[in-house]
Structure formats: C-alpha cells, structure tokens
Amino acid sequence: MRFGLFVPQGWRHDLLNIDPAQHWEVMNGIAQHADSNELWESIWVYDHFHTVPVPSDQATHEAWSLMSGFGAATKRVRLGQMCTCMSYRNPAYLAKVATTADIISGGRVEMGIGGGWYEHEWRAYGYGFPEIGERLGRLREGVEIMKQAWTTGTATLDGEYYKVDGALFYPQPLQKPGIPFWISGGGEKVTLKIAAQYAQYTNFAGDPEGFARKSEILKRHCDKLGTDFDAITRSANYNVIIGDDQADIDAQLDALEQRVRPFLGEKTDGFIAEYRSGGALAVGTPEQIVERLKAQADAGLGYAIFYFPSAAYSLDAVERFESEVLPHLA
C-alpha cells in the first residue's frame, strides 16, 4: 500500500483560530514534514472555495495555487487534489495550469478530477448547478481535452459542453505520457466508466462493502471497454484519530467538537459522527487501524490518503501514525 497525507487548507474548518498570515507557514510546514518522510508518497488538498459542512467566513485556500506553492517548496513528495471540479475551470486552461505546476515541481503533479457536488459553492460562484448528467458529460469531455493536450501538444474537440480548436499546449508536462489521472467518485454508470477508460487511479468509497462494490463495477466497465483493470490503482480516503484506547479517542473527539462547534452549530454532531461510523477505519488504536487497513489491502486497496483534523495544531498524531501504523502497511 502507498500513502498520501492531506494538508489542512481550511475547507474542513481545520485552520480555525490561526491568523491567515500564518496559514502558509502552517501548510508548508506539514508539506515539508511529509517531504522528509519517504513513507508519504504524496500530499493532497481539496478543490473547494467554501467551507464544509456549512459555508462560513473561515479560510479555504485555492487548490491549484497551492499546487504551485508546494511544487516550489518541496523536493520529493507528489502533489494531488481530491478532487478538482471539472466545471470550475475550462479544461484547456486547467491543462495549462497543471502543466505549469508540473514543471515547477519537477514532474510531481497528479490530476485528481471529478464531476463536482457542492451545490452552494457552485451557485455562489456563478456556475449554476446543472444536473448530474451534464456535470459528468463535462467531466468526460474535459478529461479527453486534457489527455489530448498532454499527449499530442494540441487539442481539438467539438463537444456538447466544451469546444477547442487546435489549442496548443507547450511546453508539455515533464511526466510522460502526461500527468496521471485520478478519476474520483463512485458513480456506477458514468464516473466509473470514465475511470475505466482514462484513469491510472480511482478514488471512491473506503468502507469494506462500498469498496468491494465499486471495485466490481469498475472491473465490469474495464472488461467491456477492453482496458486493464489491474493497471488502475484503487485509492480511498480515511479520517484519522489514533489513541491508546477508547477513552483517549473520545477525548480527542471532544476536543475536535469544542473547536468546531462555534462555527458549525447544529451540524457539529453530523461532522463528528463521521469519525464514529463503521466506515471510520482509521479511528482507533494503532493495532485496530492496522488490522482494518490490512483487510482493505487484501481486498485491493492500493493507495490510502489520510486526513488528520489536528494536523494544523500538532503533528503528534501524524508522527504516531508514521511510527506505529504505516510501517505495518507499506
């Protein structure tokens, strides 16, 4: 199994009470930490503009600006977004942005891409909120444009949603044959079919039942399209609370609840419930987490990306995870 680390950027109310003037120092410090530990293959941010689960006036830093910043500041670790919303940027423009970040980083960018879902954010920024069929149609056409751009240096598509005519893309990405695609989302009829056609990586449900179902459907799409299911690395994301015992875990969750409740109000209970659900495989003692994730690895999970809600305030949980969990899964 390979590992990625989410860098807090504010979207999940994870930079609360930190002066915005210090945000880059905090985020870059976590990126530097991951860069120095080879157990971490990649660092990740979310592509969102408004906080979740409720929009607030708290910080949410823009993903692709961070890609270039991290690309310049780090030396080894790969750089991903979970996941870029296709309709937030014209795909030809996005291909250019990603190429520039790839060159700045020395060829370390991943392209996490999906159809998008956060309705409040869409409407607030003037994108409307089209039906899911259109959002996924835009995803398919956008991925095709980016693939052409990165493999041929030009792109032409007379699509239903996007039209490009001989758009030029020079310089090319340093990675050949282009920046790797992470097609994110578990939509069974369309998203996983797009993944079967274009993806080097997928990212969908991380719980045992959901992961097994999505994997089976992805394989069916690959079989129908004649693509290699085994060549696609399947990934999932996990929230981490690591403790000595349940009392320790509960104390950490209580501290998290106290930090976010003034901003989330009645949504706080649902926010905390994500860490208590049966799918919270990385909440527990080191031994519990290792056991659960080993079972997922046996089921085909090749890449796990971990989110630590306390990372902006302390790296203690990250460092414990590095010493007591990751070596048993690598």
C-alpha positions as CSV (number, residue, x, y, z in Angstrom):
1,M,0.0,0.0,0.0
2,R,1.1,3.6,-0.7
3,F,0.2,6.6,1.3
4,G,-0.9,10.2,0.9
5,L,-1.4,13.0,3.5
6,F,-4.0,15.7,3.4
7,V,-2.6,19.2,4.2
8,P,-5.2,21.3,6.0
9,Q,-6.2,24.2,3.9
10,G,-9.3,25.4,5.9
11,W,-12.0,23.6,3.9
12,R,-12.9,21.3,6.7
13,H,-12.6,24.1,9.3
14,D,-9.1,22.9,10.1
15,L,-7.3,26.2,10.3
16,L,-9.6,27.7,12.9
17,N,-8.1,30.4,15.2
18,I,-4.9,30.6,13.2
19,D,-4.0,34.0,11.8
20,P,-4.3,34.0,8.0
21,A,-0.9,35.5,7.8
22,Q,0.4,32.2,9.3
23,H,-1.6,29.8,7.1
24,W,1.1,29.3,4.5
25,E,3.7,28.7,7.2
26,V,1.4,26.0,8.8
27,M,0.5,24.4,5.5
28,N,4.1,24.4,4.2
29,G,5.4,23.1,7.5
30,I,3.2,20.0,7.1
31,A,4.2,19.6,3.5
32,Q,7.9,19.8,4.5
33,H,7.3,17.2,7.1
34,A,5.7,14.8,4.6
35,D,8.5,15.6,2.1
36,S,11.1,14.5,4.6
37,N,9.5,11.1,5.3
38,E,9.5,8.7,2.4
39,L,6.6,6.7,3.8
40,W,4.4,9.6,2.4
41,E,4.3,9.4,-1.4
42,S,2.0,12.4,-1.8
43,I,0.3,15.4,-0.2
44,W,-3.2,16.4,-1.0
45,V,-5.6,19.4,-0.8
46,Y,-9.3,19.7,-1.6
47,D,-10.6,21.7,-4.6
48,H,-13.2,23.8,-2.8
49,F,-14.0,27.5,-2.3
50,H,-16.4,27.4,0.7
51,T,-16.0,25.5,4.0
52,V,-17.9,22.4,4.8
53,P,-20.3,21.1,6.2
54,V,-21.6,24.7,6.3
55,P,-20.3,27.7,4.4
56,S,-18.7,30.2,6.7
57,D,-16.3,33.1,6.7
58,Q,-13.4,30.9,7.6
59,A,-10.4,30.3,5.3
60,T,-10.5,27.9,2.3
61,H,-7.3,28.2,0.2
62,E,-7.4,27.5,-3.6
63,A,-6.1,24.1,-4.6
64,W,-4.1,24.9,-7.8
65,S,-2.4,27.9,-6.3
66,L,-1.2,25.5,-3.5
67,M,0.0,23.0,-6.1
68,S,2.5,25.5,-7.5
69,G,3.4,26.7,-4.0
70,F,4.1,23.2,-2.8
71,G,5.8,22.4,-6.0
72,A,8.4,25.1,-5.4
73,A,8.7,24.4,-1.7
74,T,9.1,20.6,-1.7
75,K,11.6,18.3,-3.4
76,R,10.2,14.8,-3.5
77,V,6.6,14.3,-2.5
78,R,3.9,14.1,-5.2
79,L,1.1,16.7,-5.3
80,G,-2.6,16.0,-5.7
81,Q,-6.1,17.5,-5.4
82,M,-9.0,15.5,-4.1
83,C,-10.5,16.3,-6.4
84,T,-10.5,19.1,-8.9
85,C,-14.1,20.0,-10.0
86,M,-14.1,19.9,-13.8
87,S,-16.6,22.7,-14.3
88,Y,-14.8,25.2,-12.1
89,R,-12.2,25.8,-14.8
90,N,-12.2,25.5,-18.5
91,P,-10.4,22.2,-19.2
92,A,-7.9,23.6,-21.7
93,Y,-7.0,26.3,-19.2
94,L,-6.7,23.7,-16.5
95,A,-4.4,21.6,-18.6
96,K,-2.1,24.6,-18.9
97,V,-2.2,25.4,-15.2
98,A,-1.4,21.8,-14.3
99,T,1.4,21.6,-16.8
100,T,3.0,24.7,-15.3
101,A,2.7,23.2,-11.8
102,D,4.2,20.0,-13.1
103,I,7.2,21.9,-14.4
104,I,7.6,23.9,-11.2
105,S,7.6,20.7,-9.2
106,G,9.9,18.8,-11.4
107,G,7.2,16.4,-12.6
108,R,5.3,15.6,-9.4
109,V,1.7,16.6,-10.1
110,E,-1.3,14.3,-10.0
111,M,-4.6,15.2,-11.7
112,G,-7.4,14.4,-9.3
113,I,-10.6,15.2,-11.3
114,G,-14.4,14.7,-10.7
115,G,-17.8,16.0,-11.6
116,G,-18.4,18.1,-8.6
117,W,-21.2,18.1,-6.0
118,Y,-21.1,21.1,-3.6
119,E,-24.3,23.0,-4.8
120,H,-24.0,26.0,-2.5
121,E,-20.5,26.7,-3.8
122,W,-21.4,26.2,-7.4
123,R,-24.3,28.7,-7.3
124,A,-22.4,31.2,-5.1
125,Y,-19.6,31.4,-7.7
126,G,-22.0,31.7,-10.6
127,Y,-21.5,28.3,-12.2
128,G,-25.2,27.3,-11.8
129,F,-25.7,23.7,-10.8
130,P,-26.5,21.6,-13.8
131,E,-28.0,18.1,-13.5
132,I,-25.6,15.2,-12.8
133,G,-25.7,14.1,-16.4
134,E,-24.3,17.4,-17.6
135,R,-21.7,17.6,-14.8
136,L,-20.4,14.1,-15.8
137,G,-20.6,15.0,-19.5
138,R,-18.3,17.9,-18.8
139,L,-16.0,15.6,-16.9
140,R,-15.8,13.2,-19.8
141,E,-15.1,15.9,-22.4
142,G,-12.7,17.7,-20.1
143,V,-10.6,14.6,-19.5
144,E,-10.5,14.0,-23.2
145,I,-9.2,17.5,-23.8
146,M,-6.5,17.2,-21.2
147,K,-5.4,13.8,-22.5
148,Q,-5.0,15.2,-26.0
149,A,-3.2,18.3,-24.6
150,W,-0.6,16.2,-22.7
151,T,0.0,13.5,-25.2
152,T,0.0,15.5,-28.5
153,G,0.6,19.1,-27.6
154,T,-2.7,20.2,-29.1
155,A,-6.4,19.6,-28.5
156,T,-9.4,19.8,-30.7
157,L,-12.9,18.8,-29.6
158,D,-16.3,19.9,-30.8
159,G,-18.1,18.7,-27.7
160,E,-21.5,19.3,-26.3
161,Y,-20.1,21.3,-23.4
162,Y,-16.5,22.3,-24.4
163,K,-15.1,23.3,-27.8
164,V,-11.4,23.7,-28.5
165,D,-9.9,24.1,-32.0
166,G,-6.2,23.4,-32.3
167,A,-5.4,24.7,-28.8
168,L,-1.6,24.5,-28.3
169,F,0.0,23.2,-25.1
170,Y,3.7,23.9,-24.9
171,P,5.7,23.2,-23.0
172,Q,4.4,19.7,-22.4
173,P,4.3,18.3,-18.8
174,L,7.5,16.7,-17.7
175,Q,5.7,13.4,-17.0
176,K,5.2,11.2,-20.0
177,P,2.7,10.4,-21.4
178,G,1.1,13.2,-19.4
179,I,0.0,13.9,-15.8
180,P,-1.7,10.9,-14.2
181,F,-5.5,11.0,-13.9
182,W,-7.2,10.2,-10.6
183,I,-10.9,9.9,-11.6
184,S,-12.7,10.5,-8.3
185,G,-16.2,9.5,-7.4
186,G,-18.2,6.3,-7.2
187,G,-21.0,6.9,-9.7
188,E,-21.6,3.5,-11.1
189,K,-22.9,4.1,-14.6
190,V,-20.8,7.1,-15.7
191,T,-18.0,8.0,-13.4
192,L,-16.5,4.5,-13.0
193,K,-16.9,4.1,-16.8
194,I,-14.8,7.2,-17.4
195,A,-12.3,5.9,-14.9
196,A,-12.1,2.6,-16.7
197,Q,-11.3,4.4,-19.9
198,Y,-8.9,7.1,-18.7
199,A,-7.7,6.6,-15.1
200,Q,-4.4,5.5,-13.7
201,Y,-6.0,5.8,-10.3
202,T,-9.5,5.8,-8.8
203,N,-10.8,7.2,-5.5
204,F,-14.1,6.0,-4.1
205,A,-15.7,4.5,-1.0
206,G,-13.2,3.3,1.6
207,D,-15.5,1.1,3.7
208,P,-15.3,-2.6,3.0
209,E,-18.7,-3.1,1.5
210,G,-18.6,0.1,-0.6
211,F,-15.1,-0.5,-1.8
212,A,-15.9,-4.1,-2.9
213,R,-19.0,-3.0,-4.8
214,K,-17.3,-0.1,-6.6
215,S,-14.3,-2.3,-7.5
216,E,-16.5,-4.9,-9.0
217,I,-18.3,-2.4,-11.1
218,L,-15.1,-0.8,-12.2
219,K,-13.9,-4.2,-13.4
220,R,-17.0,-4.7,-15.4
221,H,-16.5,-1.4,-17.2
222,C,-12.9,-2.3,-17.9
223,D,-13.9,-5.7,-19.3
224,K,-16.4,-4.0,-21.6
225,L,-14.0,-1.3,-22.8
226,G,-11.1,-3.7,-23.1
227,T,-8.9,-1.8,-20.6
228,D,-6.7,-3.3,-17.9
229,F,-8.5,-3.3,-14.5
230,D,-5.3,-4.4,-12.8
231,A,-3.4,-1.4,-14.2
232,I,-5.7,1.0,-12.2
233,T,-4.6,1.7,-8.7
234,R,-7.7,2.0,-6.4
235,S,-7.5,4.5,-3.6
236,A,-9.7,5.7,-0.7
237,N,-9.5,8.5,1.9
238,Y,-9.6,8.0,5.7
239,N,-10.1,10.3,8.6
240,V,-7.6,9.5,11.4
241,I,-8.0,9.7,15.2
242,I,-5.3,7.5,16.8
243,G,-5.3,6.8,20.5
244,D,-4.2,4.5,23.3
245,D,-7.8,3.3,24.0
246,Q,-11.4,4.4,23.5
247,A,-11.2,6.9,26.3
248,D,-8.2,8.6,24.6
249,I,-10.1,8.6,21.3
250,D,-13.2,10.1,22.8
251,A,-11.1,12.8,24.5
252,Q,-9.6,13.8,21.1
253,L,-13.1,13.8,19.5
254,D,-14.4,16.0,22.3
255,A,-11.5,18.5,21.7
256,L,-12.3,18.5,18.0
257,E,-16.0,19.1,18.7
258,Q,-15.2,22.0,21.0
259,R,-13.1,23.6,18.3
260,V,-15.6,23.4,15.5
261,R,-19.0,23.8,17.3
262,P,-18.9,27.6,17.4
263,F,-18.6,27.6,13.6
264,L,-20.8,24.5,12.7
265,G,-23.6,24.9,15.2
266,E,-26.2,22.1,14.8
267,K,-24.1,20.5,12.0
268,T,-21.4,19.6,14.6
269,D,-23.0,16.3,15.6
270,G,-23.0,15.1,12.0
271,F,-19.5,16.3,11.5
272,I,-18.2,14.3,14.5
273,A,-20.3,11.3,13.5
274,E,-18.0,10.8,10.5
275,Y,-15.3,9.7,13.0
276,R,-17.6,7.3,14.9
277,S,-19.2,5.5,11.9
278,G,-18.5,1.9,10.9
279,G,-16.6,3.2,7.9
280,A,-14.1,5.1,10.1
281,L,-11.4,2.5,9.6
282,A,-8.6,4.8,10.7
283,V,-10.1,5.8,14.0
284,G,-8.9,3.6,16.8
285,T,-5.7,2.2,18.4
286,P,-2.7,1.6,16.2
287,E,-3.4,-2.2,16.3
288,Q,-7.1,-1.7,15.3
289,I,-6.2,0.6,12.4
290,V,-3.5,-1.7,11.0
291,E,-5.9,-4.7,11.2
292,R,-8.7,-2.9,9.3
293,L,-6.5,-1.5,6.6
294,K,-4.6,-4.7,6.1
295,A,-8.0,-6.2,5.3
296,Q,-8.7,-3.4,2.8
297,A,-5.3,-4.0,1.2
298,D,-6.2,-7.7,0.8
299,A,-9.4,-6.5,-0.9
300,G,-7.4,-4.5,-3.5
301,L,-6.8,-1.1,-1.8
302,G,-3.5,0.1,-3.3
303,Y,-3.4,3.7,-2.0
304,A,-4.7,5.3,1.2
305,I,-4.9,9.0,1.7
306,F,-5.1,10.1,5.3
307,Y,-6.7,13.2,6.9
308,F,-5.7,14.4,10.4
309,P,-8.1,17.0,11.8
310,S,-5.5,18.1,14.3
311,A,-2.5,18.5,11.9
312,A,-2.5,22.3,11.8
313,Y,-2.2,22.4,15.6
314,S,0.1,19.5,16.3
315,L,1.9,16.8,14.4
316,D,1.8,14.3,17.3
317,A,-1.0,12.2,15.7
318,V,0.8,12.2,12.3
319,E,4.1,11.2,13.8
320,R,2.5,8.4,15.9
321,F,0.8,7.1,12.7
322,E,4.1,7.2,10.9
323,S,5.8,5.1,13.6
324,E,3.0,2.7,14.6
325,V,0.8,2.2,11.6
326,L,2.4,2.9,8.2
327,P,5.4,0.6,8.6
328,H,2.9,-2.3,9.0
329,L,1.1,-1.5,5.8
330,A,3.8,-0.3,3.5
